[in-house]
Amino acid sequence: MANKIIEVKNLNYRYMDNGPLCVNNINLEVEEGDFIGIIGQNGAGKSTLMKALTGLLRPSEGQIFINGEDIADIPVSVISNTLGYVLQNPDRQLFAETVREELAFGPTNQGVSEEEIEKRTDYILESVGILHLADEYPPALSKGDRAKVVIGSVMAMEPKIIILDEPTGGQDYIGRYQIMDIAKKFREKGHTVVVVTHAMSLVAEYCNRIVVLCNGEILMQGTSREVFSQPEKLQQTFIRPPQITELANAMKEELHIEETLLCVEEMGDKVLEHIEA
């Protein structure tokens, strides 16, 4: 049985005293090795919840446990050794003169040896696909490459958990999949990934579980198939299933589809079955 690496209990947060609750009575468990998708309309509380997990925001009420430890009195700098956070805008996390220096900054502050830092940075440069940019000035890179640098700089610290807040925003088709593949590789090494995104097709393909937020509360959670099989409920938070899922739902009678389809490959198999029948 997997260990609970994140546990949120009765979490409430308001930005002003006596102001409205931005997250309301959130109870959430994330198991070690999960790839969790957090979805919901703008203002649903996604980024507020993520910042609470990192310690950047402290709950008005409730508790957050990371790796079994209550983080209420733990400094952000200490939490970051276990939980790495990639902001929506990569430019807010870039400051070094070269990509290699950017990747080395976190491990250096952790007290990692120079030999290990070199080993980590070489591995990250290769695995993230930016080896050819090692000596380049990060702010001068394309947005896609800047995002890869920021993700790599967090991965270089080897946190148990990485949170990606809208990592594919502004990316082209190829860039979106490159970034999600990087996160997938990180998970395959035994880490836990939490991604906040509006890209439903990516959530369906990569995430083993989805948490849907609506007006600061958890509307529902489950596997991609469980969540996207309830389009009427999703409409409460102005979310539509992936386009291929909507197409499959519209053709259920013609193709004799009983389950919820999540990708083009699944739809293609159903079409072939229908043709060959």
Secondary structure, DSSP 8 states (H G I E B T S, - for coil): ---EEEEEEEEEE-SSTT---SEEEEEEEEETT-EEEEE-STTSSHHHHHHHHHTSS--SEEEEEETTEE-TTS-HHHHTTTEEEE-SSGGGG--SSSHHHHHHHHHHHTT--HHHHHHHHHHHHHHHT-GGGTTS-GGGS-HHHHHHHHHHHHHTT--SEEEEESTTTT--HHHHHHHHHHHHHHHHTT-EEEEE-S-HHHHHHH-SEEEEEETTEEEEEE-HHHHHT-HHHHGGGT----HHHHHHHHTHHHHT--S---SHHHHHHHHHHHHH-
